[in-house]
Amino acid sequence: MAKQTVAQWATSEDAVPEAFKPQVTVYDEASGKRVATVFQAEAIPLIAAAPEMLAALEGVIHHNDALKEKYKLSPSLIRQVEAAISKAKGN
């Protein structure tokens, strides 16, 4: 699996023929490269937000590790966050 892009992703309906809508291209704003073509309208915001969500989850783990024991998040929540990070990175 390709390495996860950490730049922001955006969407565009440019150059999509009317017959293929709601097809939307998700692209990396920094490089302009296409990341995905999405055909299900409900999935577009989720896919476009993926890099920010991954960064936020990694931040949760980083900051949780720095907290004193009584302030840490529950182990089951941390396992869920770690599993989501792992899945997003293709592990």
C-alpha positions in Angstrom: 0.0 0.0 0.0 1.2 3.5 -0.8 2.5 5.7 2.0 -0.3 7.9 3.6 -0.4 11.5 2.4 -0.3 13.9 5.2 -1.2 17.0 3.2 -4.8 18.3 3.0 -7.1 16.7 0.5 -9.7 18.6 -1.4 -12.5 17.6 -3.9 -13.4 18.7 -7.4 -16.2 17.9 -9.8 -14.2 19.6 -12.7 -14.1 17.7 -15.9 -16.6 15.1 -14.7 -19.2 14.4 -17.4 -22.8 14.9 -16.2 -23.5 11.2 -16.8 -20.9 10.2 -14.2 -22.0 12.6 -11.4 -21.9 12.5 -8.4 -18.4 11.3 -9.3 -15.9 13.5 -7.5 -12.1 13.5 -7.6 -10.3 13.8 -4.2 -6.8 15.3 -4.7 -3.8 16.3 -2.7 -3.9 20.1 -2.5 -0.1 20.4 -2.3 0.8 18.2 -5.2 -2.4 18.3 -7.2 -2.3 14.5 -7.6 -5.5 12.5 -7.6 -5.9 10.5 -4.5 -9.3 8.9 -5.2 -12.3 9.0 -7.4 -15.5 8.8 -5.3 -18.9 7.7 -6.7 -20.9 7.7 -3.4 -21.7 11.2 -2.3 -21.9 10.3 1.4 -18.3 9.1 1.4 -16.8 12.3 -0.1 -16.4 14.3 3.1 -15.0 11.3 5.0 -12.4 10.5 2.3 -11.4 14.2 1.9 -10.9 14.5 5.7 -8.8 11.3 6.1 -5.4 13.0 6.4 -6.6 15.4 9.1 -8.4 12.6 11.0 -5.2 10.4 10.9 -3.1 13.3 12.2 -5.7 14.0 15.0 -5.7 10.3 16.1 -1.9 10.3 16.1 -2.0 13.4 18.2 -4.3 11.7 20.7 -1.8 8.9 21.1 1.1 11.2 21.4 -0.5 13.4 24.0 -2.0 10.5 25.9 1.5 9.0 26.3 2.6 12.3 27.9 -0.2 12.5 30.5 0.1 11.4 34.1 -1.5 8.0 34.7 -4.7 9.3 36.3 -5.5 11.6 33.3 -4.9 9.0 30.5 -7.6 7.8 28.3 -9.1 4.3 28.8 -7.0 1.4 27.5 -9.9 0.2 25.3 -10.3 3.6 23.7 -6.5 3.8 23.0 -6.7 0.3 21.4 -9.5 1.5 19.1 -7.5 4.6 18.2 -4.3 2.5 17.5 -6.3 0.1 15.4 -7.8 2.9 13.3 -4.3 4.4 12.8 -2.9 1.0 11.8 -5.8 0.4 9.3 -5.3 3.9 7.8 -1.6 3.2 7.3 -2.3 -0.2 5.7 -0.9 -2.3 8.5 
